[in-house]
Amino acid sequence: MSARISLSSRGFTLIELVVAVAVIGILAVVAAPAIGEYLATQRLKGAAEELQTDLQFARMESVQRNAAVTVTLASTGYTITRGATAVKSVTLGGGSSVSGGATVVAVFDPVRTTATITNGPDITVANTATSRTLRVSLSTMGRVSICSPGGAVKGYDTCS
């Protein structure tokens, strides 16, 4: 005996499709804010890590060229200069910004590879789409580190 499938039992009914689309729509509405927060946090991490890398680059550039290298901070980015020559200029996008209470962040000495820091060693990196921030710290020995105030951003040490 073979079972016969009638034409009416193939596929989904219109009601089943409407219910499935409604469930997917509700899940999308619930997930949208979490996805937005995730993307803003990723942009924040990217901006902080780019700044960390560029501060290390400035230190290496001063040693390699045997000249003082200066990192100048602006609200939407920063510039790395050697004398009067701009080595690199970075504009942070995606709503990211930097602040450190000083225009000149650091001047790297080519001989001792140390940094002369103006108005504190901490640079705060923020993103307009999230309340979280990251702090990029520069020691006088030229060491650069990133921490998360209050431990709000996972993957980074909590700032002390």
N, CA, C and O of each residue as an XYZ file, in Angstrom:
640
protein
N       0.837     -1.176      0.000
C       0.000      0.000      0.000
C       0.883      1.240      0.000
O       1.769      1.381      0.843
N       0.655      2.074     -0.880
C       1.433      3.317     -0.921
C       0.558      4.455     -0.424
O      -0.635      4.537     -0.717
N       1.194      5.321      0.332
C       0.465      6.467      0.848
C       0.442      7.549     -0.217
O       1.448      7.840     -0.864
N      -0.684      8.107     -0.371
C      -0.806      9.180     -1.365
C      -0.892     10.513     -0.643
O      -1.592     10.648      0.361
N      -0.177     11.484     -1.162
C      -0.210     12.829     -0.594
C      -1.128     13.663     -1.472
O      -0.955     13.737     -2.688
N      -2.076     14.268     -0.851
C      -2.989     15.089     -1.634
C      -2.356     16.449     -1.905
O      -1.451     16.869     -1.185
N      -2.811     17.109     -2.901
C      -2.263     18.398     -3.277
C      -2.473     19.441     -2.188
O      -1.685     20.381     -2.084
N      -3.491     19.303     -1.394
C      -3.783     20.297     -0.359
C      -2.849     20.191      0.839
O      -2.828     21.111      1.656
N      -2.076     19.119      0.988
C      -1.209     18.976      2.155
C       0.239     19.402      1.883
O       1.086     19.238      2.762
N       0.546     19.931      0.721
C       1.898     20.384      0.409
C       2.088     21.831      0.860
O       1.174     22.648      0.747
N       3.321     22.154      1.389
C       3.669     23.540      1.701
C       3.042     24.058      2.979
O       2.593     23.297      3.836
N       3.027     25.374      3.078
C       2.497     26.052      4.263
C       1.195     26.747      3.908
O       0.964     27.128      2.760
N       0.365     26.901      4.899
C      -0.861     27.656      4.683
C      -0.546     29.137      4.834
O       0.508     29.500      5.356
N      -1.424     29.963      4.396
C      -1.250     31.403      4.498
C      -1.171     31.833      5.954
O      -0.388     32.721      6.292
N      -1.948     31.236      6.797
C      -1.927     31.569      8.228
C      -0.570     31.230      8.842
O      -0.032     32.015      9.623
N      -0.019     30.079      8.501
C       1.300     29.691      9.020
C       2.375     30.682      8.575
O       3.252     31.038      9.363
N       2.315     31.126      7.329
C       3.285     32.100      6.838
C       3.139     33.443      7.536
O       4.148     34.064      7.869
N       1.941     33.905      7.767
C       1.706     35.183      8.447
C       2.225     35.116      9.885
O       2.846     36.060     10.373
N       1.966     33.997     10.552
C       2.453     33.835     11.926
C       3.985     33.833     11.947
O       4.583     34.469     12.815
N       4.624     33.142     11.022
C       6.082     33.083     10.962
C       6.674     34.470     10.705
O       7.656     34.848     11.343
N       6.090     35.226      9.783
C       6.571     36.585      9.494
C       6.371     37.488     10.707
O       7.235     38.314     11.000
N       5.263     37.352     11.412
C       5.008     38.160     12.606
C       6.033     37.859     13.703
O       6.526     38.781     14.353
N       6.359     36.585     13.916
C       7.355     36.205     14.924
C       8.726     36.767     14.557
O       9.431     37.288     15.421
N       9.109     36.669     13.293
C      10.389     37.211     12.842
C      10.422     38.730     13.021
O      11.448     39.282     13.420
N       9.326     39.399     12.733
C       9.243     40.848     12.920
C       9.393     41.256     14.375
O      10.095     42.220     14.683
N       8.739     40.530     15.271
C       8.845     40.832     16.705
C      10.278     40.616     17.192
O      10.806     41.435     17.945
N      10.906     39.529     16.772
C      12.296     39.270     17.155
C      13.228     40.355     16.630
O      14.161     40.745     17.333
N      13.006     40.850     15.426
C      13.840     41.907     14.849
C      13.701     43.205     15.636
O      14.691     43.900     15.867
N      12.476     43.537     16.049
C      12.247     44.756     16.831
C      12.931     44.659     18.193
O      13.481     45.647     18.681
N      12.901     43.486     18.803
C      13.531     43.294     20.112
C      15.058     43.317     19.989
O      15.735     43.835     20.877
N      15.607     42.766     18.908
C      17.060     42.648     18.752
C      17.724     43.921     18.238
O      18.927     44.090     18.436
N      16.999     44.811     17.594
C      17.588     45.998     16.976
C      18.384     46.864     17.955
O      19.508     47.237     17.618
N      17.877     47.210     19.148
C      18.681     48.024     20.061
C      19.974     47.330     20.505
O      21.007     47.983     20.655
N      19.919     46.031     20.711
C      21.119     45.301     21.118
C      22.157     45.306     20.006
O      23.353     45.414     20.278
N      21.723     45.192     18.775
C      22.647     45.217     17.645
C      23.267     46.607     17.510
O      24.461     46.725     17.234
N      22.474     47.655     17.700
C      22.988     49.025     17.642
C      24.035     49.282     18.712
O      25.063     49.899     18.431
N      23.796     48.823     19.926
C      24.746     48.973     21.030
C      26.024     48.190     20.737
O      27.125     48.669     21.008
N      25.876     47.003     20.192
C      27.040     46.181     19.845
C      27.911     46.887     18.810
O      29.131     46.947     18.960
N      27.286     47.421     17.758
C      28.049     48.111     16.716
C      28.747     49.349     17.257
O      29.893     49.617     16.896
N      28.068     50.117     18.125
C      28.687     51.309     18.719
C      29.881     50.918     19.586
O      30.906     51.601     19.565
N      29.764     49.836     20.344
C      30.868     49.368     21.180
C      32.036     48.911     20.321
O      33.191     49.148     20.674
N      31.755     48.260     19.199
C      32.827     47.832     18.297
C      33.541     49.032     17.682
O      34.761     49.009     17.520
N      32.794     50.081     17.339
C      33.421     51.305     16.821
C      34.291     51.958     17.895
O      35.379     52.456     17.605
N      33.808     51.952     19.127
C      34.569     52.500     20.251
C      35.875     51.733     20.436
O      36.935     52.340     20.582
N      35.805     50.414     20.430
C      37.010     49.587     20.569
C      37.982     49.852     19.431
O      39.187     49.971     19.655
N      37.473     49.944     18.224
C      38.324     50.194     17.063
C      39.053     51.518     17.155
O      40.238     51.602     16.833
N      38.343     52.569     17.598
C      38.968     53.890     17.728
C      40.048     53.882     18.807
O      41.121     54.453     18.612
N      39.772     53.236     19.950
C      40.753     53.178     21.032
C      41.983     52.380     20.623
O      43.110     52.774     20.923
N      41.771     51.270     19.945
C      42.912     50.441     19.533
C      43.721     51.113     18.425
O      44.938     50.941     18.360
N      43.060     51.874     17.554
C      43.787     52.627     16.531
C      44.652     53.703     17.181
O      45.800     53.905     16.783
N      44.106     54.393     18.178
C      44.888     55.399     18.898
C      46.077     54.755     19.609
O      47.183     55.294     19.574
N      45.862     53.618     20.247
C      46.946     52.905     20.926
C      48.057     52.547     19.929
O      49.237     52.764     20.206
N      47.683     52.014     18.802
C      48.653     51.633     17.778
C      49.407     52.855     17.253
O      50.619     52.793     17.046
N      48.701     53.959     17.038
C      49.352     55.151     16.513
C      50.274     55.813     17.535
O      51.279     56.412     17.153
N      49.953     55.717     18.819
C      50.879     56.225     19.838
C      52.161     55.395     19.850
O      53.254     55.940     20.003
N      52.029     54.097     19.691
C      53.216     53.239     19.599
C      53.991     53.542     18.316
O      55.222     53.531     18.313
N      53.271     53.811     17.232
C      53.903     54.187     15.972
C      54.695     55.482     16.135
O      55.815     55.594     15.636
N      54.113     56.463     16.836
C      54.798     57.747     17.049
C      56.099     57.542     17.828
O      57.116     58.165     17.524
N      56.060     56.688     18.805
C      57.272     56.391     19.587
C      58.342     55.754     18.695
O      59.508     56.143     18.743
N      57.942     54.786     17.893
C      58.902     54.124     16.998
C      59.421     55.085     15.926
O      60.590     55.027     15.545
N      58.557     55.956     15.451
C      58.953     56.943     14.445
C      60.015     57.890     15.006
O      60.951     58.258     14.295
N      59.879     58.284     16.265
C      60.870     59.184     16.867
C      62.237     58.521     16.967
O      63.261     59.172     16.757
N      62.259     57.236     17.286
C      63.528     56.510     17.382
C      64.116     56.295     15.993
O      65.310     56.508     15.780
N      63.281     55.874     15.052
C      63.752     55.577     13.706
C      64.307     56.813     13.010
O      65.328     56.733     12.328
N      63.647     57.952     13.175
C      64.061     59.187     12.489
C      64.992     60.049     13.335
O      65.505     61.064     12.865
N      65.208     59.639     14.590
C      66.051     60.396     15.522
C      65.581     61.849     15.627
O      66.376     62.787     15.556
N      64.278     62.004     15.797
C      63.677     63.328     15.913
C      62.461     63.228     16.831
O      61.825     62.180     16.943
N      62.163     64.341     17.476
C      60.990     64.368     18.349
C      59.720     64.253     17.503
O      59.601     64.876     16.448
N      58.789     63.458     17.982
C      57.505     63.278     17.308
C      56.412     63.702     18.277
O      56.424     63.325     19.449
N      55.466     64.491     17.773
C      54.397     65.034     18.606
C      53.053     64.474     18.164
O      52.774     64.373     16.970
N      52.225     64.111     19.138
C      50.854     63.684     18.871
C      49.949     64.802     19.362
O      49.942     65.123     20.550
N      49.184     65.397     18.449
C      48.287     66.501     18.776
C      46.854     66.004     18.709
O      46.426     65.429     17.709
N      46.125     66.233     19.781
C      44.770     65.717     19.929
C      43.743     66.767     19.526
O      43.880     67.940     19.871
N      42.718     66.347     18.798
C      41.549     67.176     18.496
C      40.327     66.337     18.861
O      40.453     65.131     19.072
N      39.150     66.951     18.939
C      37.972     66.204     19.399
C      37.589     65.068     18.457
O      37.094     64.036     18.908
N      37.809     65.239     17.169
C      37.402     64.204     16.214
C      38.567     63.392     15.675
O      38.388     62.608     14.743
N      39.754     63.561     16.237
C      40.900     62.799     15.759
C      42.193     63.300     16.351
O      42.208     63.898     17.427
N      43.277     63.055     15.645
C      44.597     63.465     16.114
C      45.561     63.495     14.941
O      45.312     62.916     13.883
N      46.692     64.204     15.166
C      47.719     64.326     14.145
C      49.061     63.967     14.750
O      49.362     64.351     15.880
N      49.869     63.227     13.997
C      51.227     62.884     14.411
C      52.174     63.693     13.531
O      52.126     63.596     12.305
N      53.041     64.497     14.166
C      53.959     65.343     13.409
C      55.397     65.127     13.863
O      55.670     64.797     15.017
N      56.290     65.320     12.926
C      57.724     65.300     13.201
C      58.240     66.650     12.727
O      58.343     66.898     11.525
N      58.565     67.522     13.680
C      58.917     68.898     13.329
C      57.692     69.580     12.753
O      56.636     69.623     13.384
N      57.841     70.115     11.540
C      56.714     70.776     10.879
C      56.012     69.840      9.897
O      55.062     70.246      9.229
N      56.470     68.597      9.806
C      55.926     67.650      8.840
C      54.864     66.764      9.485
O      55.114     66.111     10.498
N      53.692     66.752      8.891
C      52.634     65.859      9.370
C      52.934     64.442      8.878
O      52.989     64.200      7.673
N      53.126     63.517      9.804
C      53.410     62.127      9.460
C      52.118     61.377      9.196
O      52.023     60.585      8.259
N      51.122     61.640     10.037
C      49.842     60.936      9.914
C      48.754     61.787     10.543
O      48.945     62.370     11.611
N      47.615     61.854      9.877
C      46.464     62.565     10.411
C      45.279     61.609     10.404
O      44.982     60.993      9.381
N      44.608     61.483     11.531
C      43.511     60.526     11.658
C      42.237     61.269     12.054
O      42.224     62.036     13.016
N      41.175     61.030     11.303
C      39.849     61.535     11.654
C      39.012     60.329     12.027
O      38.808     59.426     11.215
N      38.529     60.317     13.260
C      37.722     59.203     13.735
C      36.300     59.357     13.211
O      35.718     60.439     13.283
N      35.752     58.284     12.691
C      34.396     58.313     12.167
C      33.457     57.498     13.033
O      33.844     57.012     14.095
N      32.253     57.352     12.589
C      31.274     56.513     13.267
C      30.838     57.043     14.620
O      30.417     56.269     15.479
N      30.932     58.367     14.828
C      30.513     58.948     16.101
C      31.552     58.869     17.193
O      31.248     59.192     18.341
N      32.775     58.449     16.883
C      33.826     58.342     17.895
C      34.524     59.679     18.088
O      34.653     60.463     17.148
N      34.971     59.932     19.301
C      35.693     61.166     19.614
C      36.726     60.884     20.693
O      36.639     59.887     21.410
N      37.709     61.781     20.800
C      38.747     61.656     21.821
C      38.809     62.947     22.626
O      38.541     64.031     22.108
N      39.164     62.814     23.894
C      39.368     63.985     24.744
C      40.402     63.638     25.797
O      40.446     62.515     26.301
N      41.219     64.601     26.116
C      42.257     64.339     27.094
C      42.619     65.554     27.898
O      43.555     65.510     28.697
N      41.903     66.636     27.710
C      42.188     67.829     28.478
C      43.423     68.572     28.005
O      43.860     69.510     28.673
N      43.991     68.193     26.895
C      45.189     68.857     26.398
C      45.201     68.821     24.886
O      44.686     67.886     24.274
N      45.781     69.827     24.294
C      45.919     69.825     22.850
C      47.071     68.920     22.450
O      46.914     68.041     21.603
N      48.226     69.137     23.059
C      49.361     68.268     22.780
C      49.333     67.122     23.773
O      49.393     67.354     24.980
N      49.245     65.913     23.300
C      49.189     64.753     24.167
C      50.578     64.332     24.584
O      50.852     64.190     25.776
N      51.468     64.128     23.614
C      52.779     63.600     23.956
C      53.823     64.020     22.937
O      53.546     64.139     21.743
N      55.037     64.244     23.442
C      56.192     64.458     22.592
C      57.163     63.333     22.928
O      57.598     63.208     24.072
N      57.497     62.528     21.949
C      58.376     61.382     22.177
C      59.824     61.778     21.924
O      60.147     62.370     20.894
N      60.684     61.448     22.866
C      62.109     61.715     22.768
C      62.777     60.576     22.011
O      62.573     59.413     22.359
N      63.577     60.879     20.976
C      64.154     59.811     20.172
C      65.266     59.017     20.862
O      65.496     57.856     20.523
N      65.954     59.629     21.822
C      67.081     58.954     22.458
C      66.617     58.046     23.590
O      66.986     56.873     23.653
N      65.811     58.597     24.474
C      65.365     57.815     25.638
C      64.048     57.082     25.387
O      63.621     56.281     26.219
N      63.414     57.342     24.272
C      62.097     56.795     23.895
C      61.029     57.048     24.957
O      60.091     56.266     25.112
N      61.186     58.145     25.677
C      60.206     58.513     26.694
C      59.219     59.521     26.116
O      59.438     60.073     25.037
N      58.146     59.750     26.833
C      57.125     60.691     26.388
C      56.997     61.822     27.395
O      56.929     61.583     28.601
N      56.963     63.046     26.901
C      56.633     64.202     27.726
C      55.146     64.444     27.518
O      54.702     64.737     26.407
N      54.390     64.321     28.584
C      52.935     64.349     28.470
C      52.410     65.669     29.020
O      52.801     66.106     30.102
N      51.518     66.295     28.258
C      50.918     67.561     28.666
C      49.558     67.298     29.316
O      48.701     66.641     28.724
N      49.367     67.803     30.513
C      48.079     67.747     31.224
C      47.516     66.355     31.413
O      46.330     66.136     31.167
N      48.319     65.427     31.834
C      47.809     64.102     32.191
C      47.961     63.077     31.100
O      47.917     63.397     29.912
N      48.140     61.849     31.511
C      48.430     60.789     30.554
C      47.213     60.091     29.961
O      47.367     59.210     29.115
N      46.016     60.460     30.380
C      44.828     59.704     29.970
C      44.063     60.397     28.852
O      43.835     61.607     28.884
N      43.676     59.606     27.872
C      42.858     60.077     26.758
C      41.572     59.258     26.797
O      41.620     58.028     26.802
N      40.437     59.923     26.824
C      39.157     59.229     26.845
C      38.626     59.116     25.420
O      38.555     60.103     24.687
N      38.259     57.907     25.049
C      37.670     57.653     23.731
C      36.196     57.340     23.965
O      35.857     56.472     24.769
N      35.325     58.054     23.258
C      33.885     57.882     23.434
C      33.211     57.708     22.079
O      33.803     57.986     21.036
N      31.974     57.246     22.111
C      31.164     57.121     20.913
C      29.778     57.653     21.244
O      29.222     57.337     22.296
N      29.222     58.457     20.352
C      27.940     59.103     20.621
C      26.782     58.118     20.745
O      25.763     58.448     21.352
N      26.914     56.924     20.187
C      25.822     55.952     20.201
C      25.809     55.061     21.435
O      24.918     54.224     21.577
N      26.785     55.226     22.335
C      26.824     54.431     23.555
C      27.340     55.281     24.707
O      28.077     56.243     24.495
N      26.956     54.928     25.910
C      27.424     55.666     27.087
C      28.775     55.140     27.572
O      29.382     55.728     28.466
N      29.240     54.056     26.998
C      30.506     53.459     27.409
C      31.683     54.266     26.868
O      31.588     54.897     25.815
N      32.796     54.235     27.607
C      34.019     54.884     27.163
C      35.203     53.963     27.418
O      35.109     53.017     28.201
N      36.301     54.243     26.761
C      37.558     53.561     27.018
C      38.613     54.619     27.305
O      38.537     55.737     26.796
N      39.589     54.263     28.116
C      40.663     55.191     28.468
C      41.985     54.648     27.933
O      42.391     53.532     28.258
N      42.643     55.453     27.113
C      43.971     55.121     26.595
C      44.963     55.893     27.450
O      44.929     57.122     27.504
N      45.852     55.157     28.120
C      46.827     55.776     29.016
C      48.227     55.643     28.437
O      48.585     54.619     27.856
N      49.003     56.694     28.607
C      50.378     56.738     28.123
C      51.284     57.064     29.301
O      51.117     58.092     29.958
N      52.248     56.179     29.564
C      53.185     56.431     30.659
C      54.352     57.265     30.149
O      54.559     57.381     28.941
N      55.108     57.842     31.066
C      56.274     58.631     30.658
C      57.337     57.756     30.001
O      58.205     58.267     29.293
N      57.278     56.454     30.226
C      58.207     55.535     29.570
C      57.732     55.169     28.161
O      58.400     54.407     27.463
N      56.592     55.702     27.742
C      56.091     55.464     26.398
C      55.189     54.256     26.265
O      54.801     53.899     25.152
N      54.844     53.616     27.372
C      53.968     52.437     27.332
C      52.518     52.897     27.181
O      52.067     53.806     27.877
N      51.803     52.258     26.265
C      50.410     52.616     25.995
C      49.518     51.467     26.435
O      49.803     50.308     26.132
N      48.441     51.777     27.145
C      47.498     50.742     27.575
C      46.069     51.268     27.463
O      45.824     52.475     27.449
N      45.138     50.321     27.384
C      43.709     50.660     27.316
C      43.004     50.013     28.489
O      43.250     48.849     28.803
N      42.121     50.770     29.143
C      41.304     50.202     30.216
C      39.873     50.719     30.073
O      39.611     51.692     29.366
N      38.967     50.048     30.755
C      37.548     50.380     30.692
C      37.097     50.946     32.038
O      37.126     50.228     33.038
N      36.678     52.218     32.093
C      36.184     52.774     33.353
C      34.970     51.988     33.849
O      33.977     51.854     33.135
N      35.054     51.478     35.054
C      33.961     50.704     35.631
C      33.805     49.327     35.029
O      32.849     48.623     35.356
N      34.710     48.923     34.163
C      34.610     47.611     33.535
C      33.437     47.476     32.588
O      32.954     46.368     32.358
N      32.963     48.601     32.024
C      31.773     48.588     31.180
C      31.981     47.904     29.837
O      31.032     47.382     29.251
N      33.223     47.903     29.346
C      33.500     47.283     28.052
C      34.270     45.992     28.293
O      35.377     46.007     28.831
N      33.686     44.905     27.900
C      34.309     43.586     28.126
C      35.571     43.455     27.277
O      35.658     44.000     26.177
N      36.555     42.713     27.817
C      37.800     42.481     27.097
C      38.917     43.410     27.503
O      40.041     43.267     27.021
N      38.637     44.372     28.387
C      39.648     45.308     28.847
C      39.670     45.312     30.361
O      38.648     45.079     31.006
N      40.856     45.580     30.937
C      40.975     45.691     32.378
C      40.147     46.874     32.863
O      39.945     47.843     32.131
N      39.672     46.788     34.093
C      38.967     47.896     34.709
C      39.976     48.959     35.123
O      41.004     48.640     35.720
N      39.690     50.216     34.810
C      40.600     51.305     35.168
C      40.654     51.452     36.684
O      39.652     51.314     37.385
N      41.848     51.732     37.156
C      41.990     51.934     38.624
C      41.907     53.393     38.979
O      42.004     53.749     40.153
